[in-house]
């Protein structure tokens, strides 16, 4: 037992666990693309997060510490968690699943990778946090990388795109065609989702920084509320699908492994690693998703698109590093003044 404790307490073990979680999350994208062939997006997303949140809630209620915390939540905290759940799960996750119905996984991933950039802009406008010239240049660089990806080989004006896009006919035998109109709709929905994701990141940061409520309670409650609304919305506006063993398997794997288990591990990792390390590891997901999309979905970016993806990933990686260094320097100066 002492050997196991010694291994799990090592920094390298926590880093490996963090990478493992990002691999699980990245693998969700091809699974979602396959699942969308059998299930409508909002019902699919709603079921995933309702089941995952239910598992987390059972865990919370079975532990006296978390149960006491949950029962002691004030009205103000309930309103915060409801709002956070609606933004991060109902809107953000609903938009992501809906976008994946019409767009490439790589395209949606690229757009979502702009979240830290939007967080930087929102923090500057709303929280009045200072932005350095270097960070602004990185934002412009990321925009340039996205333009390389979209404009020089634009998905919206290319040949008709399959709902589950790609060229691997063996993995994807039937590929309904998506008209340009729906590609544009998908793009708009994903952009709305990215804006919601960035706003929820700001909101989530303010909620967690208060340190009044544990991360597990915050996540389980907000996820349950947001996913219930997402599922009900799907049941109202979408046709209920004929579930097969395969579609049920997709939902259960995403719920149990890629959400409930992944979050539990991530919560452990967040206690062991620095915020900067977490941010860097999390930003590797763009390349992970791209590689998985190439292998399993047959999505094949050309050389210029790879350059664009690399630029966006690099900018997304450097922005939190520079931000962390700036904050550390400001803290040091404030300590010296005291």
Secondary structure, 3 states (H helix, E strand, C coil): CHHHHHHHCCHHHHHHHHHHHHHHHHHHHHHHHHHCCCCCHHHHHHHHHHHHHHHHHHHHHCCHHHHHHHHCCCHHHHHHHHHHHHHHHHHHHHHHHHHHHHCCHHHHHHHHCCHHHHHHHHHHHCCCCCCCHHHHHHHHHHHHHHHHHHHCCCHHHCCCEECCCCCCCCCCCCCCEECHHHHHHHHHHHHHHHHHHHHHHHHHHHHHHCCCCCHHHHHHHHHHHHHHHHHHHHHHHCCCCCCCHHHHHHHHHHHHHHHHHHHHHHHHHHHHCCHHHHHHHHCCHHHHHHHHHHHHHCCCCCHHHHHHHHHHHHHHHHHHHHHHHHHHHHHHHHHHHC
